[in-house]
Amino acid sequence: MSPVTETDEHKALRSAVAALGKRYGREYLTKAVAEGGHPDELWSEAGKLGYLGVNLPEEYGGGGGGIAELSIVLEELGAAGCPLLMLVVSPAICGTVIARFGTEEQKRQWLPGLSDGTRTMAFGITEPDAGSNSHRITTTARRDGTDWVLNGRKVFISGVDIADATLIVGRTEDARTGSLKPCLFIVPRDTEGFGRRQIDMELASAEKQFELTLDDVRLPADALVGGGPSHAFGSGGEDAGLLQLFAGLNPERVMTAAFAIGMGRFALAKAVEYARERTVWKAPIGAHQAIAHPLAQAHIELELARLMMQKAAFLYDSGDDIGAGEAANMAKYAAGEACVRAVDQVVHTLGGNGLTREYGLASLITAARVSRIAPVSREMILNYVSHQTLGLPKSY
């Protein structure tokens, strides 16, 4: 597969998902949000058609593809106005981590449901005082006999109320060095001591945000992704550390880029349609370069971001985790910036109409900025590139 040109299979997937998205559209998603629900019908149909698990292994009910295919699904649903945010979390992060590092039992238990959408999983890494800095995470896991006991807090965790379980990033003590290292645990939703509080967000979204508390949450040994030390060196468990964590974070960045590109495309299509028809003087406003050129620039920037996203997905699916890390961060940065600028220009193109409910674009002003902030801020990406790519010294 080339990271620049799409295969016929990718084009067919893009076309099929676009058709599904068109049947639902922005109005469907807006209604679901207004009613305080989740787009269950779209999620269910996408699962039955095999789109939700297109990146997961065939032997567990998935499509046998990769993040390249899953990013196409999210981008096209976004371009139709009905993106599914849980695609970023459930199959992309959690499904990928379990597929790469889980035990055989964990794969059999979770992957078929994640593939067809009948089960979902949230992802808990962000903390109030650490953000997503894995080196400062304070959620700890200690052994108690054969069990694990977790304590800590998480914040801004999406979709916990609808997820069957949450993949929690904690830290365990290395018996050899005494230092703490990250490990991932599957915590079922109704586990004793696992509390949640919905965060009151100004942003309207089908996926709610939660603060989580883990108060002596007791888990069996098999809740640790990959099992014990015998699964070290590429297969999860206590010794996998940052390897299995970033196996989920790189796809998260690629999928966030897909989310942003789809949103930008949706908004841009609305502005192009409006500029073709809206006539104030003799010609449609789209004939004036002051209108046309900024929209053309937005299109170019979205296309450039997509190219970097495709490169990142290609590298990740090829097994190049280091190369994918750089490209995924760049893709997320480029897509977030392109999306924000596109939405801003689109609303400006429509003038007062851009702020009306009729056109449904004003809410994207806030939503677009999510792609700049989450799951990692653009400033942290610039830190990554300056240190890792350019070799500049750190200030922290």
C-alpha positions as CSV (number, residue, x, y, z in Angstrom):
1,M,0.0,0.0,0.0
2,S,1.2,3.5,-0.8
3,P,0.8,6.2,1.8
4,V,0.1,8.7,-1.0
5,T,-2.4,7.0,-3.3
6,E,-5.4,4.9,-2.1
7,T,-6.0,1.4,-3.3
8,D,-9.2,0.4,-5.0
9,E,-10.3,-1.3,-1.8
10,H,-9.8,1.9,0.2
11,K,-11.7,3.9,-2.4
12,A,-14.6,1.4,-2.2
13,L,-14.6,1.5,1.6
14,R,-14.6,5.3,1.5
15,S,-17.5,5.3,-0.9
16,A,-19.5,2.8,1.1
17,V,-19.0,4.6,4.5
18,A,-19.9,7.9,2.8
19,A,-23.2,6.4,1.7
20,L,-23.9,5.2,5.2
21,G,-23.1,8.6,6.7
22,K,-25.3,10.3,4.1
23,R,-28.3,8.3,5.3
24,Y,-27.9,9.6,8.8
25,G,-26.2,13.0,8.5
26,R,-25.8,16.0,10.8
27,E,-29.5,16.3,11.8
28,Y,-29.5,12.7,13.1
29,L,-26.5,13.4,15.3
30,T,-27.8,16.7,16.5
31,K,-31.0,15.1,17.5
32,A,-29.2,12.4,19.5
33,V,-27.2,15.0,21.3
34,A,-30.2,17.1,22.1
35,E,-32.0,14.1,23.5
36,G,-29.0,13.3,25.7
37,G,-28.4,10.0,24.0
38,H,-25.8,8.3,21.8
39,P,-26.1,7.6,18.0
40,D,-26.9,4.0,18.7
41,E,-28.6,3.3,15.4
42,L,-25.6,4.5,13.4
43,W,-23.2,2.7,15.7
44,S,-25.1,-0.5,15.4
45,E,-25.4,-0.4,11.6
46,A,-21.7,0.5,11.2
47,G,-20.9,-2.5,13.4
48,K,-23.1,-4.9,11.4
49,L,-21.5,-3.7,8.2
50,G,-18.0,-4.4,9.6
51,Y,-16.8,-0.8,9.7
52,L,-16.2,-0.5,13.5
53,G,-13.8,-3.4,13.6
54,V,-12.2,-3.0,10.2
55,N,-8.8,-2.6,11.9
56,L,-9.0,-5.7,14.2
57,P,-7.9,-9.3,13.4
58,E,-10.2,-11.4,11.2
59,E,-9.9,-14.4,13.6
60,Y,-11.7,-12.3,16.3
61,G,-14.4,-10.9,14.0
62,G,-12.6,-7.9,12.6
63,G,-11.9,-6.9,9.1
64,G,-8.2,-7.7,9.2
65,G,-7.2,-4.1,8.1
66,G,-5.4,-1.4,10.1
67,I,-5.6,2.1,11.3
68,A,-5.5,3.3,7.6
69,E,-8.9,1.7,7.1
70,L,-10.4,2.8,10.4
71,S,-9.3,6.4,9.8
72,I,-11.2,6.3,6.4
73,V,-14.4,5.2,8.3
74,L,-14.2,8.1,10.8
75,E,-13.2,10.7,8.2
76,E,-16.1,9.8,5.9
77,L,-18.7,9.7,8.8
78,G,-17.3,13.1,9.8
79,A,-17.6,14.5,6.3
80,A,-21.2,13.4,6.4
81,G,-21.8,15.3,9.6
82,C,-22.1,12.3,11.9
83,P,-18.7,11.3,13.3
84,L,-18.5,8.6,15.9
85,L,-16.0,9.8,18.6
86,M,-16.0,6.3,20.3
87,L,-14.3,5.0,17.1
88,V,-11.2,6.8,18.4
89,V,-11.4,5.1,21.8
90,S,-13.0,1.7,21.5
91,P,-11.6,-0.1,18.4
92,A,-8.6,2.3,17.7
93,I,-7.0,2.5,21.1
94,C,-8.4,-0.3,23.2
95,G,-9.0,-2.8,20.4
96,T,-5.4,-2.2,19.1
97,V,-3.8,-2.6,22.5
98,I,-5.7,-5.8,23.3
99,A,-5.0,-7.2,19.8
100,R,-1.3,-6.5,20.0
101,F,-0.7,-7.3,23.7
102,G,-3.6,-9.1,25.2
103,T,-3.7,-12.7,26.3
104,E,-5.6,-15.1,24.2
105,E,-8.4,-15.1,26.7
106,Q,-8.6,-11.3,26.6
107,K,-8.7,-11.3,22.8
108,R,-11.5,-13.8,22.8
109,Q,-13.5,-12.0,25.5
110,W,-13.2,-8.4,24.0
111,L,-12.3,-8.3,20.3
112,P,-15.4,-9.8,18.8
113,G,-17.7,-7.4,20.6
114,L,-15.4,-4.4,19.9
115,S,-15.5,-5.5,16.2
116,D,-19.2,-5.6,15.8
117,G,-20.0,-2.8,18.2
118,T,-21.9,-4.9,20.7
119,R,-19.3,-4.0,23.3
120,T,-17.4,-0.8,23.8
121,M,-14.5,0.2,25.9
122,A,-13.3,3.6,27.2
123,F,-9.7,4.7,27.8
124,G,-8.5,6.3,31.0
125,I,-5.1,8.0,31.0
126,T,-5.6,11.7,31.6
127,E,-5.3,12.9,35.3
128,P,-6.1,16.2,37.0
129,D,-2.4,17.0,37.8
130,A,-0.6,15.1,35.1
131,G,-2.7,15.5,31.9
132,S,-1.6,12.6,29.8
133,N,2.0,12.7,30.9
134,S,2.7,9.0,31.6
135,H,5.7,9.9,33.8
136,R,3.5,11.8,36.2
137,I,0.5,9.5,36.4
138,T,-0.4,8.9,40.1
139,T,-2.9,6.1,39.6
140,T,-1.1,3.1,41.1
141,A,-1.7,-0.6,41.1
142,R,-0.3,-2.9,43.8
143,R,-0.4,-6.6,44.2
144,D,-2.5,-8.2,47.0
145,G,-2.1,-11.9,46.7
146,T,-3.1,-12.8,43.2
147,D,-5.3,-9.6,42.8
148,W,-4.4,-6.1,41.8
149,V,-5.7,-3.1,43.8
150,L,-5.9,0.3,42.0
151,N,-6.2,3.8,43.5
152,G,-6.2,7.1,41.7
153,R,-8.2,9.6,39.7
154,K,-8.8,10.3,36.0
155,V,-10.5,13.2,34.2
156,F,-12.0,14.0,30.8
157,I,-12.6,10.3,30.1
158,S,-15.1,9.9,27.2
159,G,-18.1,7.6,27.1
160,V,-17.6,5.8,30.4
161,D,-21.3,5.6,30.9
162,I,-21.9,3.6,27.7
163,A,-18.7,1.5,27.8
164,D,-18.7,-2.0,29.2
165,A,-15.2,-1.4,30.6
166,T,-12.5,1.2,30.8
167,L,-8.9,0.5,29.9
168,I,-7.1,2.3,32.8
169,V,-3.5,3.4,32.7
170,G,-1.9,2.9,36.0
171,R,1.6,2.4,37.3
172,T,3.1,-0.6,39.0
173,E,6.3,-0.9,40.9
174,D,9.2,-2.7,39.2
175,A,10.4,-5.3,41.7
176,R,14.0,-5.1,40.4
177,T,14.4,-1.3,40.5
178,G,11.6,0.0,42.7
179,S,10.6,2.5,40.0
180,L,7.1,2.9,38.7
181,K,6.1,2.0,35.2
182,P,2.9,2.2,33.2
183,C,0.6,-0.8,32.9
184,L,-2.9,-1.1,31.5
185,F,-5.9,-2.7,33.3
186,I,-9.4,-3.6,32.1
187,V,-11.8,-2.3,34.6
188,P,-15.5,-3.3,34.1
189,R,-18.0,-0.5,34.5
190,D,-19.7,-1.7,37.6
191,T,-16.6,-2.7,39.5
192,E,-16.8,-1.9,43.2
193,G,-14.9,1.3,44.1
194,F,-14.9,2.5,40.4
195,G,-16.8,5.8,40.6
196,R,-17.7,8.3,37.9
197,R,-18.9,11.9,37.9
198,Q,-20.1,13.6,34.7
199,I,-18.3,16.8,33.9
200,D,-20.6,19.7,32.9
201,M,-19.3,20.6,29.5
202,E,-20.1,23.7,27.4
203,L,-19.4,21.6,24.3
204,A,-22.4,19.6,23.2
205,S,-21.5,16.0,22.3
206,A,-23.1,12.6,22.2
207,E,-20.1,11.3,24.2
208,K,-20.1,12.6,27.8
209,Q,-17.0,13.4,29.7
210,F,-16.3,12.0,33.2
211,E,-14.1,12.3,36.2
212,L,-13.2,8.8,37.5
213,T,-12.2,7.7,41.0
214,L,-10.6,4.4,41.8
215,D,-10.9,3.7,45.5
216,D,-9.3,0.4,46.3
217,V,-10.6,-1.1,43.1
218,R,-9.8,-4.8,43.3
219,L,-9.2,-6.7,40.1
220,P,-8.3,-10.3,39.3
221,A,-4.8,-11.1,37.9
222,D,-6.2,-11.4,34.4
223,A,-7.4,-7.8,34.3
224,L,-3.8,-6.8,33.5
225,V,-3.5,-6.5,29.7
226,G,-1.1,-9.2,28.6
227,G,-0.9,-11.0,31.9
228,G,2.2,-11.2,34.0
229,P,6.0,-10.9,33.3
230,S,5.9,-14.0,31.2
231,H,4.3,-11.9,28.5
232,A,7.1,-9.4,28.4
233,F,9.1,-8.2,25.4
234,G,6.3,-7.4,23.0
235,S,3.3,-9.2,24.4
236,G,2.1,-6.9,27.2
237,G,2.0,-7.6,30.9
238,E,4.0,-5.9,33.6
239,D,7.2,-5.4,31.6
240,A,5.6,-4.0,28.4
241,G,5.6,-0.5,29.9
242,L,5.5,2.4,27.4
243,L,5.5,0.0,24.5
244,Q,1.9,-1.0,24.9
245,L,0.8,2.4,26.0
246,F,2.1,4.1,22.9
247,A,0.7,1.3,20.8
248,G,-2.7,2.9,21.6
249,L,-1.7,6.5,21.6
250,N,-0.3,6.6,18.1
251,P,-3.6,5.3,16.6
252,E,-5.4,7.8,18.8
253,R,-3.5,10.7,17.1
254,V,-4.2,9.3,13.7
255,M,-7.9,9.0,14.4
256,T,-8.1,12.4,15.9
257,A,-6.6,13.7,12.6
258,A,-9.4,11.8,10.8
259,F,-12.0,13.3,13.0
260,A,-10.7,16.8,12.3
261,I,-10.4,16.3,8.6
262,G,-13.9,14.9,8.3
263,M,-15.3,17.9,10.3
264,G,-13.4,20.3,8.1
265,R,-14.6,18.7,5.0
266,F,-18.2,18.8,6.2
267,A,-18.1,22.5,7.0
268,L,-16.2,23.3,3.7
269,A,-18.9,21.6,1.6
270,K,-21.6,23.7,3.3
271,A,-19.7,26.9,2.5
272,V,-19.0,25.9,-1.1
273,E,-22.7,25.1,-1.7
274,Y,-23.7,28.4,-0.1
275,A,-21.1,30.5,-2.1
276,R,-22.3,29.0,-5.3
277,E,-25.9,30.0,-4.7
278,R,-25.8,33.1,-2.6
279,T,-26.0,36.2,-4.8
280,V,-25.8,39.8,-3.4
281,W,-24.8,41.6,-6.6
282,K,-24.7,40.2,-10.1
283,A,-22.7,37.1,-9.5
284,P,-22.7,34.5,-6.7
285,I,-20.4,35.4,-3.9
286,G,-18.2,32.4,-4.7
287,A,-17.1,34.3,-7.8
288,H,-15.3,36.8,-5.7
289,Q,-11.7,35.9,-4.8
290,A,-12.1,37.3,-1.3
291,I,-14.5,34.4,-0.8
292,A,-13.1,31.8,-3.1
293,H,-9.5,31.9,-2.2
294,P,-9.8,31.4,1.5
295,L,-12.1,28.4,0.8
296,A,-9.5,27.0,-1.7
297,Q,-6.8,27.5,0.9
298,A,-8.9,25.6,3.5
299,H,-9.3,22.7,1.0
300,I,-5.6,22.6,0.3
301,E,-4.7,22.5,4.0
302,L,-7.2,19.7,4.7
303,E,-5.8,17.7,1.8
304,L,-2.2,18.2,3.1
305,A,-3.2,17.1,6.6
306,R,-4.8,14.0,5.1
307,L,-1.6,13.1,3.3
308,M,0.3,13.2,6.6
309,M,-2.4,11.2,8.3
310,Q,-2.2,8.5,5.6
311,K,1.6,8.4,6.0
312,A,1.2,8.0,9.8
313,A,-1.3,5.2,9.3
314,F,0.9,3.5,6.8
315,L,3.9,3.6,9.1
316,Y,1.9,2.3,12.1
317,D,0.3,-0.5,10.1
318,S,3.7,-1.5,8.8
319,G,5.0,-1.9,12.3
320,D,7.2,1.2,12.4
321,D,6.2,2.5,15.8
322,I,9.0,5.1,16.0
323,G,8.3,6.5,12.6
324,A,4.6,6.4,13.2
325,G,5.0,8.4,16.5
326,E,6.5,11.4,14.7
327,A,4.1,11.2,11.7
328,A,1.0,10.7,13.9
329,N,1.8,13.8,16.0
330,M,2.4,15.8,12.9
331,A,-0.8,14.6,11.3
332,K,-2.8,15.4,14.4
333,Y,-1.2,18.9,14.6
334,A,-1.8,19.6,10.9
335,A,-5.4,18.3,10.9
336,G,-6.3,20.3,14.0
337,E,-5.0,23.5,12.6
338,A,-6.6,22.9,9.2
339,C,-9.9,22.1,10.8
340,V,-10.0,25.2,13.0
341,R,-9.1,27.5,10.1
342,A,-11.6,25.8,7.7
343,V,-14.5,26.1,10.2
344,D,-13.7,29.7,11.0
345,Q,-13.6,30.6,7.3
346,V,-16.8,28.7,6.6
347,V,-18.7,30.5,9.3
348,H,-17.3,33.8,8.1
349,T,-18.4,33.0,4.5
350,L,-22.0,32.5,5.6
351,G,-22.0,35.7,7.7
352,G,-24.9,35.9,10.0
353,N,-26.3,32.6,8.5
354,G,-23.2,30.9,9.8
355,L,-24.4,31.4,13.4
356,T,-28.0,30.1,12.9
357,R,-29.3,26.7,13.8
358,E,-30.6,26.3,10.3
359,Y,-27.1,25.8,8.9
360,G,-25.7,24.0,11.9
361,L,-22.2,25.4,11.7
362,A,-21.8,27.6,14.7
363,S,-21.4,24.6,17.1
364,L,-18.4,23.5,15.0
365,I,-16.5,26.6,16.1
366,T,-16.1,25.0,19.6
367,A,-16.0,21.4,18.4
368,A,-13.1,22.1,16.0
369,R,-10.9,23.3,18.8
370,V,-11.2,19.9,20.5
371,S,-8.8,18.7,17.7
372,R,-6.3,21.3,18.8
373,I,-6.5,20.4,22.5
374,A,-7.1,16.7,22.7
375,P,-5.7,14.1,23.2
376,V,-2.5,16.1,23.2
377,S,-2.1,19.9,22.8
378,R,-0.4,21.4,19.8
379,E,2.2,22.9,22.1
380,M,3.2,19.4,23.3
381,I,3.4,18.2,19.7
382,L,5.7,21.1,19.0
383,N,7.8,20.0,22.0
384,Y,7.9,16.5,20.6
385,V,9.0,17.6,17.2
386,S,11.6,20.1,18.5
387,H,13.1,17.5,20.8
388,Q,12.7,14.2,19.0
389,T,13.0,15.4,15.3
390,L,15.2,18.5,15.5
391,G,17.3,17.4,18.5
392,L,16.8,20.7,20.4
393,P,17.3,20.7,24.1
394,K,14.4,20.5,26.6
395,S,13.4,23.4,28.8
396,Y,11.8,21.0,31.3
